[in-house]
Amino acid sequence: MNTKFEGANRLMLITHQTETYTDYEEAKRFLEGGGSWVQLRQKEGLDREMAHRLAELCRQKNGVLCVDDNVDIALEIGADAVHLGKNDMPVDEAWKVVRKAHREKDFLIGATTNTFEDIRQAARSGASYIGLGPFRFTQTKKRLSPILGLEGYRRIISQCEEAGIHLPIYAIGGIELEDIPDLMKAGVHGIAISGSIIRADNPAEMTRRFLEKILEEV
């Protein structure tokens, strides 16, 4: 498995600008708390200047920067990855763009999934990792797929094992600190977080707590 999925990278921050913090400020606090994987998610239009600044910050902190939806901007700013939703560019098409830019050796493409069939298709298309969710209801996403719950993760991960699919699977969707042990025991590789860290009184400290809890279960 790619080393970019190990250690602190088992926790992914998905930015979600609020009245309290900008996406850049959220990422900065996450990195200060020991986090390393940042997914820049700006659904209403990506701020290119800020994206460049964030890419530089991640390089300084040895972080991994992933851009949501837009493979062209991800490549432009020197990001490490792009994450594609079910209604975005197909994974195999994104790889064509990456190969044209000669970045295929060090680039990652993640895919959002909700079912085993989604994961099987993503694997066939060459996804590097999977974001599987939602775990429970979350207000950070407008068009929510059916809620999976713990049993949903157990069932889908079992199906993946039976099918010989061994991609890193990250749980996402309204996850709180106390959910970590059960989710990790269900077989997920890591956790993707937005609100639980961003809304915390001290996002850096909450990042540390999430990382500790995840790494306890590895």
N, C-alpha and C positions, 0 to 999 in steps of 0.2 A: 504493500500500500504506500502511496505517495506520502513522504514525511510531512508535507504541508497539512496533513489531516491529524497530526499527532500533537500531544502536549496541549499547550494553551489553545491551539487551533481546533480543539474539540468544542470550543465555545465560539459561536459566531454572533456578532452584533449586527442587527439590521437597523440602520438609521431611520428615524421617523421624526422629522422636525416638529418641535412643539413651541409653545409660547415661552418656554424656559430656555431651551437650547436650540442652536442651529445643528445641522447634521455634522458639521466640522467639530463643534464643541462636544457633541455626544461622543464622537470617535476619539477625540483627545482624552476625555475622561476615561473611556473604556481602555485605551492604551495605557494610561497612567495606572489603572487598576490591574495591569498584568495581562489584559486581553491582547490578542494579536490579529484576529480575523475580523475585518470590517467590511460589511456589505453596504455600499452606498445606494440607498433607495429613495429616489425622488420621482414620484409618479406624475407630478404636474410639470415636469420639464427639468432636465438636468442642468445645474449651474456649472458650466465648464470651468470657469475660473476657480471656483471652490473645489471642484473635482481635482484639478491640478494641484492645488494646495494640499488637499488631503492625500494625494498620491505621494507627495514629497514627505509629508508627516509620517506616513506608513513606512517609507523607505528609511527615514531616520530612526524609527523605532523597531525596525526589522519586522514590521507587521505585514499582513497579507491584505491587499485591497481587492475587493470584488465589486464590480459595477452591476447593478440590477438592470436587466432588459437590453442594454445597448452595447453590443460587441465592438462597434466602431469607436465609441468614446473610450471604452475600456482599453483598447489597443492604443489609442491616441495618447492617453495619459500614462501609459506604461503600467496599467493595473495587472494583477496576477491572474484574475479570473473574471468571468461574467456569469451572472445567474439568470436563467431564462424561465419565465412563467409559461403556463400551458397555452397562452394566447400570444406568446412572443415568437421570435424567429425559431424555427426548429433547430435542435442541437446539431444535426448533421450539416445544415446550411451554415450555422455559425462556425463550424470547424473549417469549412471552405474559406471563409473570410480570414480565419486565424492562420491557416496554411499559406494563404496569399501574402500575409504579412510576415511569414517566416517565424511565427511565434509558437508553433505547435509543440515544441519540446518542453517549454516551461509554463504553458498556459493551461488553465482549468476551466471547464464549463459545467456548471451545476444546473439541475433541472428541478422544477417544482412538480410534485406529484401528490395524488390523493388516493390512488388505488395501486394494487399490484400490477395491473395492466399498464398503468402509467409508467411504473418503474421498469417493467420489461421493455416497453418501447424506448424509454430514455436510455437504457443500457444498450439496446441494439443500435441506437443512434450515436453512441459514443460518449455519453455523459460521464463526467469525472466523479461526481458525487450527486446525492439526492437530498432534496429538502422535502420531507414528508409531513403533511399536516392537512388541516389544523388539529392540534391536540384538543383544544376546546375553543369556545367562542373568543374572538379577539376583535377589538375595534380598530386595529391598525390596518385592516384590509377591508376594502369596500365590498368585493364580490367573493364571499367565503364559500369554499367547497364544503361538502358534508363533514361534520365533526367526526374524528376517528376515536378519541378516547383511548385509554390504555389497551383495551382489548383489540381495538383496531390495529394498533402498532404490533401487538403480539402476533396477530393473524397474518398481517402483511409481511412481517420479517420472517416468519416461518415459511411462507410461500416463497420468499426470495431464496432462503436456504435450500429448499427443495428443488428450486429451479437452477441452483448454482450461480446465483447473482450475488456478488460480494462487494458491491459498491458501498462506500461510506454513506450511511443514512443519518441525516440530522432531523431531529424532531423540531417542530415549529408550531406556534399558535397558542398564545395565552399561557405559556409555561411559567410556573412559579418555582421558587427555590425548593419547596417541599416535594415537588413532582419529580425531581432529578433521580433519586434512587430507583423508583419503579420504572421510569423510562429507560434508564441505562440497563437495568436488569431485563427489560423487554428486548434488548438487543440493539438499540440505536447506538451509533458511533459517537454522536455528539448532540449538542443542543443549539438551536438558533433562537436568539432572544431580541426583543425590541422593548416593549413597554415595561417589563419588570426591572430593567436596568435604567432606562431613560427616566422613568417616573420616580425612581428612588431618591431619597433626600441626598444621598451621596453615591452617585453612579459608579465612581471608582471603587469604593468599598464594596458595593453590591457586586461588581464584576469579580472582585477577589473572592467573595463568598460563593458565587456560582462556580468559579473555576475550582475552588477547593472541593466543593460538593461533587462535581463531575469527576475530578481526578481521584477522589476517594473510591469511586465505583469502577475504575478502569482495572 
